[in-house]
Amino acid sequence: MSASKNSPKDVQHAFDELLGGFSEEERLEQQTRLIGHAFLSEVERVMNEQGMTRKGLAEHMAVSPAFVSRLFSGDAPLSDRHKALMQRALDIVFEVRARELYAVPEEQPEFHYPEVKSPTDHWVLYIKRPDYNRSDAVLQVSANEANAA
Amino acid sequence: MNREAQIIRTSADGRRCIAVDVATAQEILAFIGQSQRFKNKFEDIVNVILGGHRLRDLYDKEDIDEKSKDIRAMKFFKGQENGRIYCKEISIADKRCVVIMAAVQPKKKTNKNSVREINLIRSVAGYQYTKIHERK
């Protein structure tokens, strides 16, 4: 290995060259898998919280443990049906939000409704609708208990 | 041991980076570039890390002891080739998290870490990155 091969600039160039040849179709497939991984990341978090094993998840989903392993390692595609089965198995619902690609994701502050002290008191909640049609939006997935208020 | 790393990718929000150890970059390049399948898997792992997701089948802790707490492994085809790229996770001054790819284990044969793997993880744990080159 020559000394010049080891310069940081050459290293960056070599990686750009190695990974720069993906077609648009391949990039789209990578993004598709990433959306699946976002769901699985949430499923894994909830499984840890609930103490559910992969074997247990497989039983609830009526699939083999090997198939569940393939889903989590990204070697089998995660279908909408699998997501529905996971929701049912863990008693959760997935919540999906979109944010602009370059926006820094922020923790959503918990909202507390102001206390209503008399029958004439009232409050108004105004919700600004996000523009989901923007092409630079990315999906964020979170999972909540199915019966959570 | 003082070492240098080159940042090769940064997340859209700028908070996470993937870098490579300059001294072992050729070995890591050869491992990733061995087939289109490996390149695709690498992209998936990088996207998961930069997206802030946690999937232990793709990227997980390898904290075998107290000194290896900041060591992680990128996992390639668990249950098949079961290759690993051992990484060191560090935070730099501007609070960015940098995942530095540092060593390759082309095939992990057993669930337990072998002597070679333990030595590799301990070596990476001892690396001190004194220069992290920004992407230009």
HADDOCK unambig.tbl for C-alpha pairs under 7 A between the chains (distance, minus, plus):
assign (segid A and resid 6 and name CA) (segid B and resid 22 and name CA) 6.04 0.50 0.50
assign (segid A and resid 6 and name CA) (segid B and resid 23 and name CA) 6.41 0.50 0.50
assign (segid A and resid 8 and name CA) (segid B and resid 6 and name CA) 5.61 0.50 0.50
assign (segid A and resid 8 and name CA) (segid B and resid 22 and name CA) 6.08 0.50 0.50
assign (segid A and resid 11 and name CA) (segid B and resid 22 and name CA) 6.77 0.50 0.50
assign (segid A and resid 11 and name CA) (segid B and resid 25 and name CA) 6.62 0.50 0.50
assign (segid A and resid 12 and name CA) (segid B and resid 6 and name CA) 6.72 0.50 0.50
assign (segid A and resid 12 and name CA) (segid B and resid 8 and name CA) 5.85 0.50 0.50
assign (segid A and resid 18 and name CA) (segid B and resid 33 and name CA) 6.75 0.50 0.50
assign (segid A and resid 30 and name CA) (segid B and resid 44 and name CA) 6.46 0.50 0.50
assign (segid A and resid 34 and name CA) (segid B and resid 44 and name CA) 6.81 0.50 0.50
assign (segid A and resid 34 and name CA) (segid B and resid 47 and name CA) 6.78 0.50 0.50
assign (segid A and resid 34 and name CA) (segid B and resid 48 and name CA) 6.71 0.50 0.50
assign (segid A and resid 38 and name CA) (segid B and resid 53 and name CA) 6.19 0.50 0.50
assign (segid A and resid 41 and name CA) (segid B and resid 53 and name CA) 5.67 0.50 0.50
assign (segid A and resid 41 and name CA) (segid B and resid 54 and name CA) 5.13 0.50 0.50
assign (segid A and resid 41 and name CA) (segid B and resid 55 and name CA) 5.43 0.50 0.50
assign (segid A and resid 72 and name CA) (segid B and resid 57 and name CA) 6.26 0.50 0.50
assign (segid A and resid 73 and name CA) (segid B and resid 57 and name CA) 5.07 0.50 0.50
assign (segid A and resid 73 and name CA) (segid B and resid 58 and name CA) 6.18 0.50 0.50
assign (segid A and resid 73 and name CA) (segid B and resid 78 and name CA) 6.86 0.50 0.50
assign (segid A and resid 101 and name CA) (segid B and resid 12 and name CA) 6.42 0.50 0.50
assign (segid A and resid 102 and name CA) (segid B and resid 12 and name CA) 5.02 0.50 0.50
assign (segid A and resid 102 and name CA) (segid B and resid 13 and name CA) 5.11 0.50 0.50
assign (segid A and resid 103 and name CA) (segid B and resid 13 and name CA) 5.92 0.50 0.50
assign (segid A and resid 104 and name CA) (segid B and resid 13 and name CA) 5.09 0.50 0.50
